[in-house]
């Protein structure tokens, strides 16, 4: 399995109504130093209907300003459609962060 496939495998596991950070996805994919690689992988997501890249936010809980599938506002809409509150441009990680299990 290549690096991007490992990343996509982790992102597929993020449950409805939860988010993960780039660093968390990197760690679960096998290398905690892959945070930027996670961003590259999600930017070229071949199957956004089944690889929910909108559930990945930065370490501050902020959606991506470069969200490739409709921009940051679309990412916020998708998060909100799952009941995830985005307040002042951030997701409350203490409430919505996936535990990785």
Backbone as CSV, one residue per row, in Angstrom:
resi,resn,N_x,N_y,N_z,CA_x,CA_y,CA_z,C_x,C_y,C_z
1,UNK,0.855,-1.180,0.000,0.000,0.000,0.000,0.898,1.239,0.000
2,UNK,0.664,2.164,-0.928,1.502,3.364,-0.968,1.055,4.385,0.084
3,UNK,1.823,5.438,0.216,1.580,6.450,1.257,0.183,7.053,1.148
4,UNK,-0.213,7.495,-0.043,-1.531,8.110,-0.194,-2.635,7.111,0.159
5,UNK,-2.497,5.862,-0.248,-3.508,4.854,0.074,-3.614,4.659,1.584
6,UNK,-2.481,4.704,2.277,-2.495,4.572,3.736,-3.236,5.754,4.364
7,UNK,-3.006,6.937,3.824,-3.689,8.139,4.316,-5.186,8.034,4.057
8,UNK,-5.555,7.644,2.834,-6.979,7.518,2.498,-7.655,6.468,3.378
9,UNK,-6.951,5.411,3.707,-7.500,4.370,4.561,-7.847,4.930,5.942
10,UNK,-6.977,5.772,6.475,-7.239,6.400,7.775,-8.421,7.362,7.668
11,UNK,-8.436,8.199,6.648,-9.501,9.207,6.501,-10.868,8.542,6.352
12,UNK,-10.920,7.419,5.666,-12.188,6.678,5.530,-12.743,6.253,6.893
13,UNK,-11.886,6.094,7.876,-12.300,5.615,9.200,-12.796,6.729,10.121
14,UNK,-12.588,7.985,9.755,-13.053,9.087,10.615,-14.584,9.029,10.640
15,UNK,-15.171,8.853,11.810,-16.626,8.685,11.872,-17.408,9.964,11.557
16,UNK,-18.622,9.754,11.130,-19.586,10.826,10.931,-19.645,11.664,12.205
17,UNK,-19.601,12.989,12.058,-19.708,13.871,13.213,-18.418,14.074,13.987
18,UNK,-17.305,13.573,13.448,-16.004,13.741,14.097,-15.009,14.305,13.089
19,UNK,-13.909,14.848,13.608,-12.822,15.342,12.762,-11.512,14.747,13.248
20,UNK,-10.516,14.824,12.387,-9.146,14.454,12.751,-8.249,15.583,12.268
21,UNK,-7.074,15.683,12.847,-6.109,16.688,12.393,-5.166,16.047,11.376
22,UNK,-4.501,16.889,10.614,-3.510,16.393,9.649,-2.456,15.544,10.354
23,UNK,-1.992,16.026,11.495,-0.972,15.301,12.245,-1.468,13.963,12.753
24,UNK,-2.696,13.925,13.196,-3.290,12.679,13.676,-3.399,11.667,12.537
25,UNK,-3.856,12.123,11.371,-3.951,11.235,10.213,-2.560,10.728,9.840
26,UNK,-1.578,11.620,9.862,-0.205,11.231,9.539,0.287,10.132,10.482
27,UNK,0.082,10.342,11.779,0.507,9.363,12.777,-0.169,8.015,12.547
28,UNK,-1.485,8.033,12.341,-2.228,6.789,12.152,-1.878,6.108,10.824
29,UNK,-1.405,6.894,9.849,-1.010,6.331,8.556,0.408,5.768,8.599
30,UNK,1.131,6.032,9.690,2.423,5.401,9.840,3.622,6.299,10.027
31,UNK,3.447,7.623,9.915,4.593,8.511,10.092,4.117,9.877,10.585
32,UNK,4.446,10.230,11.838,3.975,11.503,12.387,4.517,12.736,11.660
33,UNK,5.494,12.546,10.770,6.077,13.674,10.040,5.392,13.915,8.693
34,UNK,4.332,13.200,8.413,3.648,13.291,7.125,2.513,14.319,7.080
35,UNK,2.424,15.241,8.006,1.293,16.176,8.016,1.111,16.872,6.673
36,UNK,2.193,17.359,6.093,2.085,18.025,4.789,1.713,17.030,3.701
37,UNK,2.210,15.832,3.802,1.871,14.799,2.816,0.372,14.503,2.878
38,UNK,-0.188,14.509,4.089,-1.632,14.323,4.237,-2.364,15.412,3.448
39,UNK,-1.910,16.646,3.573,-2.516,17.741,2.817,-2.447,17.514,1.318
40,UNK,-1.294,17.067,0.831,-1.141,16.783,-0.603,-2.080,15.669,-1.035
41,UNK,-2.154,14.617,-0.222,-3.015,13.479,-0.550,-4.478,13.905,-0.618
42,UNK,-4.909,14.689,0.353,-6.308,15.105,0.382,-6.624,16.068,-0.752
43,UNK,-5.650,16.851,-1.132,-5.834,17.791,-2.240,-6.043,17.048,-3.562
44,UNK,-5.516,15.836,-3.646,-5.679,15.045,-4.870,-6.578,13.824,-4.632
45,UNK,-7.471,13.936,-3.667,-8.409,12.873,-3.306,-9.147,12.370,-4.555
46,UNK,-8.962,11.092,-4.912,-9.589,10.570,-6.120,-11.061,10.205,-5.946
47,UNK,-11.548,10.176,-4.699,-12.910,9.701,-4.438,-13.517,10.420,-3.235
48,UNK,-13.806,11.724,-3.377,-14.291,12.488,-2.221,-15.624,11.995,-1.650
49,UNK,-16.398,11.239,-2.437,-17.652,10.702,-1.898,-17.403,9.610,-0.862
50,UNK,-16.269,8.929,-0.969,-15.964,7.828,-0.056,-14.741,8.069,0.824
51,UNK,-14.005,9.135,0.537,-12.860,9.522,1.358,-13.179,10.927,1.875
52,UNK,-13.775,11.021,3.077,-14.308,12.294,3.579,-13.230,13.278,4.049
53,UNK,-12.493,13.815,3.091,-11.383,14.699,3.429,-11.836,15.967,4.142
54,UNK,-13.114,16.319,4.023,-13.613,17.511,4.722,-13.558,17.344,6.232
55,UNK,-13.417,16.126,6.720,-13.345,15.872,8.166,-11.949,16.088,8.734
56,UNK,-11.005,16.512,7.908,-9.638,16.749,8.374,-9.420,18.257,8.514
57,UNK,-8.975,18.670,9.695,-8.741,20.081,10.005,-7.316,20.235,10.548
58,UNK,-6.882,21.474,10.698,-5.528,21.660,11.228,-5.510,21.499,12.750
59,UNK,-4.349,21.637,13.331,-4.196,21.380,14.774,-4.945,22.376,15.652
60,UNK,-5.414,23.464,15.047,-6.217,24.445,15.787,-7.707,24.231,15.568
61,UNK,-8.050,23.218,14.771,-9.453,22.953,14.463,-9.974,23.768,13.295
62,UNK,-9.069,24.380,12.555,-9.483,25.242,11.442,-9.601,24.448,10.141
63,UNK,-10.689,24.667,9.402,-10.817,24.060,8.080,-9.759,24.622,7.134
64,UNK,-9.558,23.938,6.040,-8.538,24.342,5.070,-9.003,25.496,4.194
65,UNK,-8.193,26.535,4.119,-8.518,27.649,3.214,-8.345,27.221,1.764
66,UNK,-7.684,26.085,1.554,-7.445,25.574,0.197,-8.260,24.310,-0.075
67,UNK,-9.401,24.153,0.608,-10.218,22.958,0.400,-10.594,22.863,-1.068
68,UNK,-10.100,21.833,-1.714,-10.165,21.723,-3.170,-11.571,21.427,-3.686
69,UNK,-12.449,20.922,-2.860,-13.784,20.536,-3.313,-14.826,21.596,-2.961
70,UNK,-14.547,22.845,-3.321,-15.516,23.916,-3.132,-15.093,25.021,-2.191
71,UNK,-13.875,24.979,-1.681,-13.382,26.045,-0.825,-13.734,25.840,0.636
72,UNK,-13.208,26.739,1.455,-13.359,26.624,2.912,-14.825,26.675,3.320
73,UNK,-15.634,27.504,2.656,-17.046,27.580,3.035,-17.759,26.260,2.786
74,UNK,-17.392,25.568,1.706,-17.989,24.259,1.424,-17.561,23.250,2.488
75,UNK,-16.310,23.291,2.909,-15.862,22.378,3.962,-16.656,22.635,5.245
76,UNK,-16.852,23.896,5.580,-17.625,24.241,6.780,-19.060,23.730,6.649
77,UNK,-19.667,23.902,5.472,-21.031,23.402,5.246,-21.104,21.890,5.455
78,UNK,-20.120,21.174,4.921,-20.108,19.718,5.061,-19.948,19.302,6.522
79,UNK,-19.085,19.993,7.254,-18.922,19.703,8.678,-20.228,19.979,9.425
80,UNK,-20.831,21.114,9.159,-22.072,21.481,9.839,-23.205,20.516,9.498
81,UNK,-23.195,19.972,8.291,-24.238,19.018,7.899,-24.170,17.741,8.732
82,UNK,-23.028,17.502,9.379,-22.864,16.342,10.257,-23.005,16.727,11.732
83,UNK,-23.448,17.950,11.981,-23.661,18.390,13.357,-22.429,18.939,14.041
84,UNK,-21.352,19.145,13.283,-20.120,19.678,13.847,-20.205,21.203,13.834
85,UNK,-20.118,21.808,14.999,-20.161,23.273,15.096,-18.836,23.870,14.661
86,UNK,-18.923,24.910,13.854,-17.734,25.672,13.485,-17.990,27.086,13.997
87,UNK,-17.284,27.444,15.047,-17.493,28.739,15.699,-16.230,29.569,15.566
88,UNK,-16.375,30.782,15.070,-15.240,31.680,14.845,-14.165,31.004,13.984
89,UNK,-14.625,30.226,13.010,-13.715,29.590,12.063,-12.980,28.379,12.586
90,UNK,-13.460,27.828,13.710,-12.785,26.672,14.302,-13.782,25.631,14.788
91,UNK,-13.307,24.388,14.758,-14.033,23.263,15.337,-13.461,23.058,16.745
92,UNK,-14.312,22.827,17.708,-13.868,22.563,19.078,-13.324,21.132,19.137
93,UNK,-11.999,21.020,19.123,-11.374,19.695,19.101,-11.648,18.900,20.375
94,UNK,-11.861,19.584,21.483,-12.150,18.847,22.719,-13.508,18.146,22.622
95,UNK,-14.329,18.590,21.723,-15.666,18.020,21.554,-15.781,17.079,20.347
96,UNK,-15.110,17.424,19.245,-15.333,16.714,17.986,-14.148,15.868,17.485
97,UNK,-13.014,15.931,18.180,-11.857,15.177,17.702,-12.083,13.681,17.849
98,UNK,-11.854,12.966,16.761,-11.925,11.500,16.744,-10.805,10.941,17.600
99,UNK,-11.083,9.882,18.338,-10.058,9.294,19.199,-9.144,8.321,18.461
100,UNK,-9.395,8.088,17.192,-8.501,7.255,16.388,-8.754,5.769,16.487
101,UNK,-9.801,5.384,17.214,-10.101,3.954,17.355,-11.168,3.515,16.397
